[in-house]
Amino acid sequence: MEVDQAVALVRESLMLMLVLSGPVLVAALAIGLVVSIFQAVTQIQEQTLSFVPKIVGMGIVAILVTPWVAEMLLDFSERVFSGKW
């Protein structure tokens, strides 16, 4: 494997990681924003209030995107191990 190929492989691996983690992170960001606005409006300053909705929301999103994540990982693995790089 040449240096250029190794760099391209690492670059694509990192981009795949960012793309696959995106939906869960966006869900956490959106839920955190909604909970923060709710806390500001109601003046409830409980620190643990934001954790439960985030965990539940991130779990639901992770379950929903699992087929897509598996497909992307299998495609990437197939290209890496078959040498079609």
PDB file with one MODEL, atoms N, CA, C and O in Angstrom:
MODEL        1
ATOM      1  N   MET A   1       0.857  -1.176   0.000  1.00  0.00           N
ATOM      2  CA  MET A   1       0.000   0.000   0.000  1.00  0.00           C
ATOM      3  C   MET A   1       0.898   1.232   0.000  1.00  0.00           C
ATOM      4  O   MET A   1       1.818   1.354   0.809  1.00  0.00           O
ATOM      5  N   GLU A   2       0.614   2.120  -0.907  1.00  0.00           N
ATOM      6  CA  GLU A   2       1.372   3.357  -1.015  1.00  0.00           C
ATOM      7  C   GLU A   2       0.926   4.347   0.043  1.00  0.00           C
ATOM      8  O   GLU A   2      -0.131   4.192   0.656  1.00  0.00           O
ATOM      9  N   VAL A   3       1.741   5.360   0.246  1.00  0.00           N
ATOM     10  CA  VAL A   3       1.424   6.384   1.238  1.00  0.00           C
ATOM     11  C   VAL A   3       0.152   7.127   0.857  1.00  0.00           C
ATOM     12  O   VAL A   3      -0.671   7.433   1.721  1.00  0.00           O
ATOM     13  N   ASP A   4      -0.015   7.417  -0.416  1.00  0.00           N
ATOM     14  CA  ASP A   4      -1.221   8.118  -0.870  1.00  0.00           C
ATOM     15  C   ASP A   4      -2.480   7.309  -0.594  1.00  0.00           C
ATOM     16  O   ASP A   4      -3.507   7.858  -0.196  1.00  0.00           O
ATOM     17  N   GLN A   5      -2.392   6.012  -0.806  1.00  0.00           N
ATOM     18  CA  GLN A   5      -3.536   5.155  -0.543  1.00  0.00           C
ATOM     19  C   GLN A   5      -3.846   5.094   0.948  1.00  0.00           C
ATOM     20  O   GLN A   5      -5.013   5.093   1.338  1.00  0.00           O
ATOM     21  N   ALA A   6      -2.821   5.044   1.774  1.00  0.00           N
ATOM     22  CA  ALA A   6      -3.027   5.005   3.221  1.00  0.00           C
ATOM     23  C   ALA A   6      -3.659   6.299   3.709  1.00  0.00           C
ATOM     24  O   ALA A   6      -4.554   6.277   4.554  1.00  0.00           O
ATOM     25  N   VAL A   7      -3.199   7.422   3.180  1.00  0.00           N
ATOM     26  CA  VAL A   7      -3.773   8.716   3.563  1.00  0.00           C
ATOM     27  C   VAL A   7      -5.226   8.798   3.118  1.00  0.00           C
ATOM     28  O   VAL A   7      -6.074   9.292   3.861  1.00  0.00           O
ATOM     29  N   ALA A   8      -5.518   8.324   1.926  1.00  0.00           N
ATOM     30  CA  ALA A   8      -6.897   8.335   1.430  1.00  0.00           C
ATOM     31  C   ALA A   8      -7.785   7.422   2.277  1.00  0.00           C
ATOM     32  O   ALA A   8      -8.939   7.756   2.547  1.00  0.00           O
ATOM     33  N   LEU A   9      -7.259   6.284   2.690  1.00  0.00           N
ATOM     34  CA  LEU A   9      -8.014   5.362   3.534  1.00  0.00           C
ATOM     35  C   LEU A   9      -8.328   5.984   4.892  1.00  0.00           C
ATOM     36  O   LEU A   9      -9.451   5.872   5.384  1.00  0.00           O
ATOM     37  N   VAL A  10      -7.344   6.633   5.493  1.00  0.00           N
ATOM     38  CA  VAL A  10      -7.568   7.291   6.783  1.00  0.00           C
ATOM     39  C   VAL A  10      -8.546   8.436   6.628  1.00  0.00           C
ATOM     40  O   VAL A  10      -9.423   8.619   7.473  1.00  0.00           O
ATOM     41  N   ARG A  11      -8.411   9.210   5.560  1.00  0.00           N
ATOM     42  CA  ARG A  11      -9.320  10.334   5.315  1.00  0.00           C
ATOM     43  C   ARG A  11     -10.761   9.839   5.163  1.00  0.00           C
ATOM     44  O   ARG A  11     -11.681  10.398   5.761  1.00  0.00           O
ATOM     45  N   GLU A  12     -10.948   8.805   4.374  1.00  0.00           N
ATOM     46  CA  GLU A  12     -12.310   8.293   4.183  1.00  0.00           C
ATOM     47  C   GLU A  12     -12.852   7.667   5.464  1.00  0.00           C
ATOM     48  O   GLU A  12     -14.046   7.774   5.742  1.00  0.00           O
ATOM     49  N   SER A  13     -11.999   7.019   6.244  1.00  0.00           N
ATOM     50  CA  SER A  13     -12.436   6.448   7.523  1.00  0.00           C
ATOM     51  C   SER A  13     -12.922   7.536   8.472  1.00  0.00           C
ATOM     52  O   SER A  13     -13.960   7.385   9.118  1.00  0.00           O
ATOM     53  N   LEU A  14     -12.178   8.622   8.556  1.00  0.00           N
ATOM     54  CA  LEU A  14     -12.589   9.728   9.435  1.00  0.00           C
ATOM     55  C   LEU A  14     -13.868  10.398   8.947  1.00  0.00           C
ATOM     56  O   LEU A  14     -14.725  10.757   9.754  1.00  0.00           O
ATOM     57  N   MET A  15     -14.005  10.568   7.649  1.00  0.00           N
ATOM     58  CA  MET A  15     -15.232  11.161   7.112  1.00  0.00           C
ATOM     59  C   MET A  15     -16.430  10.251   7.360  1.00  0.00           C
ATOM     60  O   MET A  15     -17.517  10.729   7.685  1.00  0.00           O
ATOM     61  N   LEU A  16     -16.238   8.954   7.211  1.00  0.00           N
ATOM     62  CA  LEU A  16     -17.315   8.004   7.488  1.00  0.00           C
ATOM     63  C   LEU A  16     -17.719   8.061   8.955  1.00  0.00           C
ATOM     64  O   LEU A  16     -18.906   8.004   9.278  1.00  0.00           O
ATOM     65  N   MET A  17     -16.743   8.172   9.835  1.00  0.00           N
ATOM     66  CA  MET A  17     -17.031   8.277  11.260  1.00  0.00           C
ATOM     67  C   MET A  17     -17.856   9.523  11.553  1.00  0.00           C
ATOM     68  O   MET A  17     -18.814   9.468  12.324  1.00  0.00           O
ATOM     69  N   LEU A  18     -17.490  10.646  10.941  1.00  0.00           N
ATOM     70  CA  LEU A  18     -18.241  11.879  11.160  1.00  0.00           C
ATOM     71  C   LEU A  18     -19.663  11.780  10.621  1.00  0.00           C
ATOM     72  O   LEU A  18     -20.607  12.232  11.269  1.00  0.00           O
ATOM     73  N   VAL A  19     -19.817  11.198   9.455  1.00  0.00           N
ATOM     74  CA  VAL A  19     -21.151  11.066   8.852  1.00  0.00           C
ATOM     75  C   VAL A  19     -22.034  10.132   9.672  1.00  0.00           C
ATOM     76  O   VAL A  19     -23.219  10.407   9.864  1.00  0.00           O
ATOM     77  N   LEU A  20     -21.465   9.035  10.153  1.00  0.00           N
ATOM     78  CA  LEU A  20     -22.261   8.062  10.899  1.00  0.00           C
ATOM     79  C   LEU A  20     -22.637   8.559  12.292  1.00  0.00           C
ATOM     80  O   LEU A  20     -23.687   8.189  12.817  1.00  0.00           O
ATOM     81  N   SER A  21     -21.808   9.376  12.884  1.00  0.00           N
ATOM     82  CA  SER A  21     -22.133   9.899  14.213  1.00  0.00           C
ATOM     83  C   SER A  21     -23.003  11.147  14.153  1.00  0.00           C
ATOM     84  O   SER A  21     -23.526  11.580  15.180  1.00  0.00           O
ATOM     85  N   GLY A  22     -23.165  11.721  12.992  1.00  0.00           N
ATOM     86  CA  GLY A  22     -23.929  12.954  12.831  1.00  0.00           C
ATOM     87  C   GLY A  22     -25.365  12.908  13.320  1.00  0.00           C
ATOM     88  O   GLY A  22     -25.757  13.781  14.095  1.00  0.00           O
ATOM     89  N   PRO A  23     -26.169  11.936  12.908  1.00  0.00           N
ATOM     90  CA  PRO A  23     -27.570  11.937  13.333  1.00  0.00           C
ATOM     91  C   PRO A  23     -27.761  11.886  14.847  1.00  0.00           C
ATOM     92  O   PRO A  23     -28.638  12.563  15.384  1.00  0.00           O
ATOM     93  N   VAL A  24     -26.952  11.095  15.533  1.00  0.00           N
ATOM     94  CA  VAL A  24     -27.089  10.990  16.988  1.00  0.00           C
ATOM     95  C   VAL A  24     -26.658  12.303  17.650  1.00  0.00           C
ATOM     96  O   VAL A  24     -27.292  12.757  18.602  1.00  0.00           O
ATOM     97  N   LEU A  25     -25.592  12.902  17.149  1.00  0.00           N
ATOM     98  CA  LEU A  25     -25.125  14.165  17.721  1.00  0.00           C
ATOM     99  C   LEU A  25     -26.102  15.303  17.459  1.00  0.00           C
ATOM    100  O   LEU A  25     -26.311  16.154  18.324  1.00  0.00           O
ATOM    101  N   VAL A  26     -26.696  15.325  16.280  1.00  0.00           N
ATOM    102  CA  VAL A  26     -27.690  16.357  15.970  1.00  0.00           C
ATOM    103  C   VAL A  26     -28.921  16.192  16.857  1.00  0.00           C
ATOM    104  O   VAL A  26     -29.496  17.180  17.314  1.00  0.00           O
ATOM    105  N   ALA A  27     -29.323  14.954  17.099  1.00  0.00           N
ATOM    106  CA  ALA A  27     -30.454  14.711  17.995  1.00  0.00           C
ATOM    107  C   ALA A  27     -30.141  15.202  19.402  1.00  0.00           C
ATOM    108  O   ALA A  27     -30.990  15.828  20.037  1.00  0.00           O
ATOM    109  N   ALA A  28     -28.942  14.929  19.898  1.00  0.00           N
ATOM    110  CA  ALA A  28     -28.554  15.396  21.228  1.00  0.00           C
ATOM    111  C   ALA A  28     -28.533  16.918  21.291  1.00  0.00           C
ATOM    112  O   ALA A  28     -28.951  17.508  22.287  1.00  0.00           O
ATOM    113  N   LEU A  29     -28.050  17.545  20.238  1.00  0.00           N
ATOM    114  CA  LEU A  29     -28.017  19.002  20.193  1.00  0.00           C
ATOM    115  C   LEU A  29     -29.420  19.587  20.198  1.00  0.00           C
ATOM    116  O   LEU A  29     -29.692  20.535  20.935  1.00  0.00           O
ATOM    117  N   ALA A  30     -30.306  19.039  19.391  1.00  0.00           N
ATOM    118  CA  ALA A  30     -31.679  19.550  19.314  1.00  0.00           C
ATOM    119  C   ALA A  30     -32.425  19.341  20.626  1.00  0.00           C
ATOM    120  O   ALA A  30     -33.116  20.242  21.101  1.00  0.00           O
ATOM    121  N   ILE A  31     -32.289  18.173  21.203  1.00  0.00           N
ATOM    122  CA  ILE A  31     -32.971  17.897  22.475  1.00  0.00           C
ATOM    123  C   ILE A  31     -32.414  18.780  23.575  1.00  0.00           C
ATOM    124  O   ILE A  31     -33.172  19.293  24.398  1.00  0.00           O
ATOM    125  N   GLY A  32     -31.103  18.966  23.602  1.00  0.00           N
ATOM    126  CA  GLY A  32     -30.494  19.839  24.596  1.00  0.00           C
ATOM    127  C   GLY A  32     -30.967  21.270  24.467  1.00  0.00           C
ATOM    128  O   GLY A  32     -31.189  21.944  25.472  1.00  0.00           O
ATOM    129  N   LEU A  33     -31.126  21.744  23.234  1.00  0.00           N
ATOM    130  CA  LEU A  33     -31.619  23.101  23.009  1.00  0.00           C
ATOM    131  C   LEU A  33     -33.054  23.251  23.493  1.00  0.00           C
ATOM    132  O   LEU A  33     -33.387  24.239  24.147  1.00  0.00           O
ATOM    133  N   VAL A  34     -33.906  22.279  23.179  1.00  0.00           N
ATOM    134  CA  VAL A  34     -35.302  22.331  23.613  1.00  0.00           C
ATOM    135  C   VAL A  34     -35.395  22.299  25.143  1.00  0.00           C
ATOM    136  O   VAL A  34     -36.162  23.058  25.735  1.00  0.00           O
ATOM    137  N   VAL A  35     -34.624  21.433  25.771  1.00  0.00           N
ATOM    138  CA  VAL A  35     -34.657  21.345  27.233  1.00  0.00           C
ATOM    139  C   VAL A  35     -34.123  22.630  27.858  1.00  0.00           C
ATOM    140  O   VAL A  35     -34.652  23.087  28.872  1.00  0.00           O
ATOM    141  N   SER A  36     -33.094  23.211  27.274  1.00  0.00           N
ATOM    142  CA  SER A  36     -32.552  24.464  27.799  1.00  0.00           C
ATOM    143  C   SER A  36     -33.561  25.601  27.695  1.00  0.00           C
ATOM    144  O   SER A  36     -33.698  26.399  28.622  1.00  0.00           O
ATOM    145  N   ILE A  37     -34.259  25.677  26.581  1.00  0.00           N
ATOM    146  CA  ILE A  37     -35.296  26.700  26.429  1.00  0.00           C
ATOM    147  C   ILE A  37     -36.412  26.462  27.435  1.00  0.00           C
ATOM    148  O   ILE A  37     -36.912  27.410  28.041  1.00  0.00           O
ATOM    149  N   PHE A  38     -36.810  25.204  27.620  1.00  0.00           N
ATOM    150  CA  PHE A  38     -37.837  24.873  28.604  1.00  0.00           C
ATOM    151  C   PHE A  38     -37.393  25.274  30.008  1.00  0.00           C
ATOM    152  O   PHE A  38     -38.186  25.817  30.777  1.00  0.00           O
ATOM    153  N   GLN A  39     -36.148  25.016  30.342  1.00  0.00           N
ATOM    154  CA  GLN A  39     -35.642  25.386  31.665  1.00  0.00           C
ATOM    155  C   GLN A  39     -35.592  26.898  31.838  1.00  0.00           C
ATOM    156  O   GLN A  39     -35.869  27.408  32.923  1.00  0.00           O
ATOM    157  N   ALA A  40     -35.245  27.610  30.787  1.00  0.00           N
ATOM    158  CA  ALA A  40     -35.183  29.067  30.888  1.00  0.00           C
ATOM    159  C   ALA A  40     -36.577  29.668  31.043  1.00  0.00           C
ATOM    160  O   ALA A  40     -36.766  30.630  31.788  1.00  0.00           O
ATOM    161  N   VAL A  41     -37.542  29.102  30.340  1.00  0.00           N
ATOM    162  CA  VAL A  41     -38.909  29.632  30.408  1.00  0.00           C
ATOM    163  C   VAL A  41     -39.541  29.349  31.762  1.00  0.00           C
ATOM    164  O   VAL A  41     -40.201  30.214  32.337  1.00  0.00           O
ATOM    165  N   THR A  42     -39.339  28.141  32.268  1.00  0.00           N
ATOM    166  CA  THR A  42     -39.987  27.765  33.527  1.00  0.00           C
ATOM    167  C   THR A  42     -39.124  28.055  34.747  1.00  0.00           C
ATOM    168  O   THR A  42     -39.580  27.868  35.875  1.00  0.00           O
ATOM    169  N   GLN A  43     -37.913  28.499  34.552  1.00  0.00           N
ATOM    170  CA  GLN A  43     -36.961  28.799  35.617  1.00  0.00           C
ATOM    171  C   GLN A  43     -36.666  27.586  36.497  1.00  0.00           C
ATOM    172  O   GLN A  43     -36.397  27.717  37.691  1.00  0.00           O
ATOM    173  N   ILE A  44     -36.723  26.426  35.893  1.00  0.00           N
ATOM    174  CA  ILE A  44     -36.313  25.194  36.571  1.00  0.00           C
ATOM    175  C   ILE A  44     -34.830  25.008  36.281  1.00  0.00           C
ATOM    176  O   ILE A  44     -34.442  24.869  35.121  1.00  0.00           O
ATOM    177  N   GLN A  45     -34.016  25.002  37.292  1.00  0.00           N
ATOM    178  CA  GLN A  45     -32.574  24.901  37.098  1.00  0.00           C
ATOM    179  C   GLN A  45     -32.033  23.566  37.612  1.00  0.00           C
ATOM    180  O   GLN A  45     -31.004  23.521  38.286  1.00  0.00           O
ATOM    181  N   GLU A  46     -32.712  22.522  37.298  1.00  0.00           N
ATOM    182  CA  GLU A  46     -32.276  21.182  37.700  1.00  0.00           C
ATOM    183  C   GLU A  46     -31.238  20.686  36.681  1.00  0.00           C
ATOM    184  O   GLU A  46     -31.523  20.627  35.485  1.00  0.00           O
ATOM    185  N   GLN A  47     -30.060  20.338  37.147  1.00  0.00           N
ATOM    186  CA  GLN A  47     -28.975  19.933  36.252  1.00  0.00           C
ATOM    187  C   GLN A  47     -29.231  18.585  35.584  1.00  0.00           C
ATOM    188  O   GLN A  47     -28.802  18.363  34.451  1.00  0.00           O
ATOM    189  N   THR A  48     -29.920  17.695  36.270  1.00  0.00           N
ATOM    190  CA  THR A  48     -30.120  16.350  35.723  1.00  0.00           C
ATOM    191  C   THR A  48     -31.308  16.268  34.765  1.00  0.00           C
ATOM    192  O   THR A  48     -31.532  15.225  34.149  1.00  0.00           O
ATOM    193  N   LEU A  49     -32.063  17.346  34.633  1.00  0.00           N
ATOM    194  CA  LEU A  49     -33.248  17.320  33.773  1.00  0.00           C
ATOM    195  C   LEU A  49     -32.896  17.089  32.311  1.00  0.00           C
ATOM    196  O   LEU A  49     -33.682  16.484  31.582  1.00  0.00           O
ATOM    197  N   SER A  50     -31.750  17.548  31.871  1.00  0.00           N
ATOM    198  CA  SER A  50     -31.415  17.426  30.457  1.00  0.00           C
ATOM    199  C   SER A  50     -30.880  16.044  30.091  1.00  0.00           C
ATOM    200  O   SER A  50     -30.904  15.681  28.915  1.00  0.00           O
ATOM    201  N   PHE A  51     -30.402  15.266  31.051  1.00  0.00           N
ATOM    202  CA  PHE A  51     -29.768  14.001  30.725  1.00  0.00           C
ATOM    203  C   PHE A  51     -30.753  12.930  30.252  1.00  0.00           C
ATOM    204  O   PHE A  51     -30.482  12.247  29.264  1.00  0.00           O
ATOM    205  N   VAL A  52     -31.859  12.773  30.919  1.00  0.00           N
ATOM    206  CA  VAL A  52     -32.793  11.701  30.579  1.00  0.00           C
ATOM    207  C   VAL A  52     -33.390  11.892  29.176  1.00  0.00           C
ATOM    208  O   VAL A  52     -33.394  10.939  28.398  1.00  0.00           O
ATOM    209  N   PRO A  53     -33.894  13.086  28.822  1.00  0.00           N
ATOM    210  CA  PRO A  53     -34.401  13.237  27.457  1.00  0.00           C
ATOM    211  C   PRO A  53     -33.328  13.033  26.391  1.00  0.00           C
ATOM    212  O   PRO A  53     -33.604  12.476  25.329  1.00  0.00           O
ATOM    213  N   LYS A  54     -32.107  13.483  26.670  1.00  0.00           N
ATOM    214  CA  LYS A  54     -31.032  13.282  25.699  1.00  0.00           C
ATOM    215  C   LYS A  54     -30.730  11.808  25.511  1.00  0.00           C
ATOM    216  O   LYS A  54     -30.578  11.345  24.380  1.00  0.00           O
ATOM    217  N   ILE A  55     -30.641  11.068  26.599  1.00  0.00           N
ATOM    218  CA  ILE A  55     -30.325   9.643  26.501  1.00  0.00           C
ATOM    219  C   ILE A  55     -31.427   8.902  25.753  1.00  0.00           C
ATOM    220  O   ILE A  55     -31.143   8.068  24.893  1.00  0.00           O
ATOM    221  N   VAL A  56     -32.671   9.201  26.073  1.00  0.00           N
ATOM    222  CA  VAL A  56     -33.793   8.540  25.396  1.00  0.00           C
ATOM    223  C   VAL A  56     -33.814   8.906  23.911  1.00  0.00           C
ATOM    224  O   VAL A  56     -33.959   8.032  23.056  1.00  0.00           O
ATOM    225  N   GLY A  57     -33.670  10.192  23.609  1.00  0.00           N
ATOM    226  CA  GLY A  57     -33.695  10.636  22.220  1.00  0.00           C
ATOM    227  C   GLY A  57     -32.549  10.075  21.410  1.00  0.00           C
ATOM    228  O   GLY A  57     -32.737   9.648  20.271  1.00  0.00           O
ATOM    229  N   MET A  58     -31.358  10.072  21.994  1.00  0.00           N
ATOM    230  CA  MET A  58     -30.209   9.519  21.283  1.00  0.00           C
ATOM    231  C   MET A  58     -30.364   8.012  21.073  1.00  0.00           C
ATOM    232  O   MET A  58     -29.953   7.484  20.040  1.00  0.00           O
ATOM    233  N   GLY A  59     -30.950   7.327  22.039  1.00  0.00           N
ATOM    234  CA  GLY A  59     -31.192   5.897  21.874  1.00  0.00           C
ATOM    235  C   GLY A  59     -32.178   5.608  20.754  1.00  0.00           C
ATOM    236  O   GLY A  59     -31.978   4.691  19.957  1.00  0.00           O
ATOM    237  N   ILE A  60     -33.243   6.400  20.701  1.00  0.00           N
ATOM    238  CA  ILE A  60     -34.240   6.216  19.633  1.00  0.00           C
ATOM    239  C   ILE A  60     -33.627   6.487  18.268  1.00  0.00           C
ATOM    240  O   ILE A  60     -33.837   5.722  17.328  1.00  0.00           O
ATOM    241  N   VAL A  61     -32.874   7.568  18.156  1.00  0.00           N
ATOM    242  CA  VAL A  61     -32.233   7.892  16.875  1.00  0.00           C
ATOM    243  C   VAL A  61     -31.229   6.810  16.492  1.00  0.00           C
ATOM    244  O   VAL A  61     -31.158   6.414  15.328  1.00  0.00           O
ATOM    245  N   ALA A  62     -30.458   6.331  17.456  1.00  0.00           N
ATOM    246  CA  ALA A  62     -29.484   5.276  17.165  1.00  0.00           C
ATOM    247  C   ALA A  62     -30.172   4.011  16.654  1.00  0.00           C
ATOM    248  O   ALA A  62     -29.675   3.358  15.737  1.00  0.00           O
ATOM    249  N   ILE A  63     -31.308   3.670  17.243  1.00  0.00           N
ATOM    250  CA  ILE A  63     -32.048   2.487  16.783  1.00  0.00           C
ATOM    251  C   ILE A  63     -32.595   2.712  15.374  1.00  0.00           C
ATOM    252  O   ILE A  63     -32.574   1.801  14.546  1.00  0.00           O
ATOM    253  N   LEU A  64     -33.080   3.912  15.105  1.00  0.00           N
ATOM    254  CA  LEU A  64     -33.657   4.195  13.792  1.00  0.00           C
ATOM    255  C   LEU A  64     -32.620   4.212  12.673  1.00  0.00           C
ATOM    256  O   LEU A  64     -32.928   3.812  11.550  1.00  0.00           O
ATOM    257  N   VAL A  65     -31.404   4.665  12.952  1.00  0.00           N
ATOM    258  CA  VAL A  65     -30.394   4.760  11.898  1.00  0.00           C
ATOM    259  C   VAL A  65     -29.478   3.544  11.831  1.00  0.00           C
ATOM    260  O   VAL A  65     -28.551   3.525  11.021  1.00  0.00           O
ATOM    261  N   THR A  66     -29.710   2.537  12.654  1.00  0.00           N
ATOM    262  CA  THR A  66     -28.852   1.354  12.657  1.00  0.00           C
ATOM    263  C   THR A  66     -28.775   0.659  11.295  1.00  0.00           C
ATOM    264  O   THR A  66     -27.674   0.277  10.898  1.00  0.00           O
ATOM    265  N   PRO A  67     -29.874   0.471  10.553  1.00  0.00           N
ATOM    266  CA  PRO A  67     -29.738  -0.173   9.237  1.00  0.00           C
ATOM    267  C   PRO A  67     -28.870   0.637   8.276  1.00  0.00           C
ATOM    268  O   PRO A  67     -28.078   0.070   7.524  1.00  0.00           O
ATOM    269  N   TRP A  68     -29.017   1.942   8.300  1.00  0.00           N
ATOM    270  CA  TRP A  68     -28.212   2.803   7.431  1.00  0.00           C
ATOM    271  C   TRP A  68     -26.732   2.740   7.827  1.00  0.00           C
ATOM    272  O   TRP A  68     -25.860   2.657   6.962  1.00  0.00           O
ATOM    273  N   VAL A  69     -26.455   2.779   9.126  1.00  0.00           N
ATOM    274  CA  VAL A  69     -25.077   2.708   9.617  1.00  0.00           C
ATOM    275  C   VAL A  69     -24.455   1.367   9.234  1.00  0.00           C
ATOM    276  O   VAL A  69     -23.312   1.322   8.780  1.00  0.00           O
ATOM    277  N   ALA A  70     -25.186   0.294   9.410  1.00  0.00           N
ATOM    278  CA  ALA A  70     -24.671  -1.029   9.062  1.00  0.00           C
ATOM    279  C   ALA A  70     -24.373  -1.125   7.574  1.00  0.00           C
ATOM    280  O   ALA A  70     -23.351  -1.685   7.179  1.00  0.00           O
ATOM    281  N   GLU A  71     -25.256  -0.585   6.750  1.00  0.00           N
ATOM    282  CA  GLU A  71     -25.043  -0.615   5.302  1.00  0.00           C
ATOM    283  C   GLU A  71     -23.786   0.159   4.916  1.00  0.00           C
ATOM    284  O   GLU A  71     -22.990  -0.307   4.100  1.00  0.00           O
ATOM    285  N   MET A  72     -23.610   1.340   5.502  1.00  0.00           N
ATOM    286  CA  MET A  72     -22.432   2.156   5.193  1.00  0.00           C
ATOM    287  C   MET A  72     -21.147   1.448   5.654  1.00  0.00           C
ATOM    288  O   MET A  72     -20.153   1.440   4.929  1.00  0.00           O
ATOM    289  N   LEU A  73     -21.166   0.861   6.846  1.00  0.00           N
ATOM    290  CA  LEU A  73     -19.983   0.171   7.351  1.00  0.00           C
ATOM    291  C   LEU A  73     -19.655  -1.073   6.526  1.00  0.00           C
ATOM    292  O   LEU A  73     -18.488  -1.348   6.248  1.00  0.00           O
ATOM    293  N   LEU A  74     -20.680  -1.815   6.141  1.00  0.00           N
ATOM    294  CA  LEU A  74     -20.439  -3.002   5.317  1.00  0.00           C
ATOM    295  C   LEU A  74     -19.888  -2.627   3.950  1.00  0.00           C
ATOM    296  O   LEU A  74     -18.996  -3.301   3.435  1.00  0.00           O
ATOM    297  N   ASP A  75     -20.406  -1.568   3.364  1.00  0.00           N
ATOM    298  CA  ASP A  75     -19.906  -1.103   2.072  1.00  0.00           C
ATOM    299  C   ASP A  75     -18.445  -0.669   2.179  1.00  0.00           C
ATOM    300  O   ASP A  75     -17.620  -1.022   1.336  1.00  0.00           O
ATOM    301  N   PHE A  76     -18.139   0.089   3.209  1.00  0.00           N
ATOM    302  CA  PHE A  76     -16.759   0.541   3.407  1.00  0.00           C
ATOM    303  C   PHE A  76     -15.828  -0.640   3.650  1.00  0.00           C
ATOM    304  O   PHE A  76     -14.747  -0.704   3.065  1.00  0.00           O
ATOM    305  N   SER A  77     -16.233  -1.573   4.502  1.00  0.00           N
ATOM    306  CA  SER A  77     -15.406  -2.748   4.793  1.00  0.00           C
ATOM    307  C   SER A  77     -15.185  -3.593   3.545  1.00  0.00           C
ATOM    308  O   SER A  77     -14.087  -4.099   3.312  1.00  0.00           O
ATOM    309  N   GLU A  78     -16.225  -3.738   2.756  1.00  0.00           N
ATOM    310  CA  GLU A  78     -16.100  -4.519   1.524  1.00  0.00           C
ATOM    311  C   GLU A  78     -15.092  -3.878   0.573  1.00  0.00           C
ATOM    312  O   GLU A  78     -14.275  -4.572  -0.032  1.00  0.00           O
ATOM    313  N   ARG A  79     -15.152  -2.559   0.443  1.00  0.00           N
ATOM    314  CA  ARG A  79     -14.194  -1.871  -0.441  1.00  0.00           C
ATOM    315  C   ARG A  79     -12.773  -1.972   0.092  1.00  0.00           C
ATOM    316  O   ARG A  79     -11.833  -2.125  -0.688  1.00  0.00           O
ATOM    317  N   VAL A  80     -12.601  -1.889   1.395  1.00  0.00           N
ATOM    318  CA  VAL A  80     -11.252  -1.950   1.961  1.00  0.00           C
ATOM    319  C   VAL A  80     -10.661  -3.343   1.804  1.00  0.00           C
ATOM    320  O   VAL A  80      -9.518  -3.479   1.367  1.00  0.00           O
ATOM    321  N   PHE A  81     -11.420  -4.386   2.155  1.00  0.00           N
ATOM    322  CA  PHE A  81     -10.884  -5.725   2.146  1.00  0.00           C
ATOM    323  C   PHE A  81     -10.831  -6.356   0.757  1.00  0.00           C
ATOM    324  O   PHE A  81     -10.086  -7.314   0.551  1.00  0.00           O
ATOM    325  N   SER A  82     -11.603  -5.842  -0.197  1.00  0.00           N
ATOM    326  CA  SER A  82     -11.554  -6.393  -1.548  1.00  0.00           C
ATOM    327  C   SER A  82     -10.449  -5.764  -2.379  1.00  0.00           C
ATOM    328  O   SER A  82     -10.134  -6.263  -3.459  1.00  0.00           O
ATOM    329  N   GLY A  83      -9.860  -4.689  -1.903  1.00  0.00           N
ATOM    330  CA  GLY A  83      -8.779  -4.042  -2.640  1.00  0.00           C
ATOM    331  C   GLY A  83      -9.262  -3.090  -3.714  1.00  0.00           C
ATOM    332  O   GLY A  83      -8.464  -2.644  -4.538  1.00  0.00           O
ATOM    333  N   LYS A  84     -10.536  -2.769  -3.728  1.00  0.00           N
ATOM    334  CA  LYS A  84     -11.085  -1.819  -4.720  1.00  0.00           C
ATOM    335  C   LYS A  84     -10.936  -0.405  -4.186  1.00  0.00           C
ATOM    336  O   LYS A  84     -11.904   0.341  -4.043  1.00  0.00           O
ATOM    337  N   TRP A  85      -9.739  -0.079  -3.908  1.00  0.00           N
ATOM    338  CA  TRP A  85      -9.477   1.202  -3.282  1.00  0.00           C
ATOM    339  C   TRP A  85      -9.064   2.201  -4.283  1.00  0.00           C
ATOM    340  O   TRP A  85      -8.799   3.351  -3.934  1.00  0.00           O
TER     341      TRP A  85
ENDMDL
END
